[in-house]
Amino acid sequence: MLCSAWPSSAQRMALHGRGLAHPPLIVQTSADAATPAAGGPAMAAALGGTLLRVDGTDHGSFARYNPAVDQAVLHYLVTGETTLTHAPAAPITTPSPPSVLPWD
């Protein structure tokens, strides 16, 4: 049996941004397999926040070697202001091979 077929054990809660000191920053990648793409804009709208859409497939974008996202999130955490609504995918880096291979 799949988990999605289980009955919900919690009541749905209404989402709103009332009482927040700053509108929230919602960060979502465009092709995250774990979070449907429509979820980010819906969450941002429900909370009166700003969506930062990040190209790519990662589930989680902050502190994942994407300078544009990291700078935008850190700026938001310090100031409560959003500076970016779109960011490119994190750069793909090729790891360097070990200097000594076990079969050398």
Secondary structure, 3 states (H helix, E strand, C coil): CCHHHCCCCCCCCCCCCCCCCCCCEEEEECCCCCCCCCHHHHHHHHHCCEEEEECCCCCCCCCCCCHHHHHHHHHHHHHCCCCCCEECCCCCCCCCCCCCCCCC
